[in-house]
């Protein structure tokens, strides 16, 4: 199956084109020490001009949280129903890292509510906010990652194909950020992915198998030898 992200159709719409897990990872740079990332662009792959530097490089957290920065950025870019609801519900809970930690369960549940809705125009913004939350919480995000993986398995099976690219990119970033922690509990991760490993859609089986292989390579040697 060809790589890429999306392909133009004759009527101007864009068709989903599979991009492998390794290609997704290669597009992401995570600097754990300086907390910078590049190429995590929740913009359409075909956008070449007119993209602001904030969209390309992400939002900083010098004066607050990465999630707060994403909220501010997307407020200027979308008025979709579920995003507006999410922003209103958590805006006062993410101004600082202690506040976000205190309200993390509420924030995560509100994000999942939006991602499980039928408001497809909110998905991109909500996934960006999820990434912002993960960048803020780091290892403390791990319990939410496990929950999100269970949701993602369902979402990957029911979302329209033209919305899957952003979800794949979000999953790839989260796994690159948390891979060492995920690898220490590989059995739980594998059990979560099992429905995708046997899914009827070939590209979902391929993506999940590549994700498993990536995590296995990070597992402690004694754990791998005991599998």
C-alpha positions, 0 to 999 in steps of 0.5 A: 500500500502506498505511503503518504497521508492523503491523496487528491480526488477529482472532486477536490476531496482527499482520500486516505493513503496509508503511512506506515508506523515507522514513517510516522515515527520518522516524521516526529522528533522528541527532545526529552531534555529540552521538550521540543518537537517538530513535524507533529503537524496536525495540518493536512499533508497537502498544505504547502503555503500559508501555515503559521509558524505556531502550527508548524512548530507547536505551542510552548509552555514557558508561561503555562502548559502545552495544553493551554497553548493548544487551546489558545491556538485552536481557538483561532482556528476552529469553532467546531461544536465539540472543541468549543465545549471542551475548551469551555469545560477545561479552560480554567483547569490548565493554566499551570502544571499543578492545576492540570495535574489536579484536574487531569481526570476531568480534562481527559474525560472531556477529551474522550467525550469529544473524540467519541462524538460525531463532530468530525470537525473537532477531531484534529483540534482535540488530538492536538490537545491530547498531545499537549496534555501528554507533553505536560504530564509525561510519565504521569500521562501513562494511565491515560495512555492506556485508557486512550489506547482502548478508546483508539482501538474503537475509534480506528474501527469506526472513524471515516478513513479521511480522519485516520491520518491525524489519529495515527500521527497522535498515536505515533507521537504518544508512543515515541514519547512514552515508549520506555514506560509502555515497554515495561508493561508490554503485556497490557499494551499487547492485550489492548492492541489485539483487536487491531491485530486481527482487524478486517482493515489491512492497514490497521493490522499493519499499523498495530503490528509495526507498533508492537514491533517498535515497543518490543525493541525497547523491552528489557532483554529478560522480558523479551526472552521470557515471552 
